[in-house]
Structures are given as structure tokens and as C-alpha cells.
Amino acid sequence: FGKTEAYIRTRLKFVSLIPEIALLLEQDEITISVASEICRYGEEIQREVYDQHLKEGVQYNSWRGMKASEVAQSIERQYTADLNRYSFDKTL
């Protein structure tokens, strides 16, 4: 029907979005690219991202209007461990 496998695969991932973020996507409050970045993470991180950065009325540290690459970097920085900050015993 003219859609690539990647296009369809990306759209299918949107079912994993929490309802609040799915609604933002539906209402064009966030872009498809931003939603694609957010749906890579589980419900707990999505809920934190929504509550702290996307919820209506959030003024400090709002991510609304950010590019997908900026959202991806922000999620990575705030919600995942940067293993470069830790030292590992490489002899094991």
C-alpha cells in the first residue's frame, strides 16, 4: 500500500506510549519523531518524562517544541546510566 516496513514498524511502536503522551501526539502537541524517541523507553520513564517535561502547565524544563534529537539526548542524560562515569575491572 505504499508504506515501507520501517514506517509501519515505527507506527506500531506508538501503541506502547502511555495514554497521556499518545494524546499529545494525536493533538500534534509533539511530533512523530519525538514520540518515536519516547516510545523506546518503558512506562516508568515515559510517565516521568510526561510529568516533569510534557504535562500542560510545566514551564520550567518543558520539552515541548524540542527536536527529537534533543529529546533523545535529554532522556539519555536524565534517565539512563552513563557507564563512562564508572570504572570497571577489565581484568575479569
Secondary structure, 3 states (H helix, E strand, C coil): CCCCHHHHHHHHHHHHCCHHHHHHHHCCCCCHHHHHHHCCCCHHHHHHHHHHHHCCCCCCCCCCCCCHHHHHHHHHHHHCCCHHHCCCCCCC
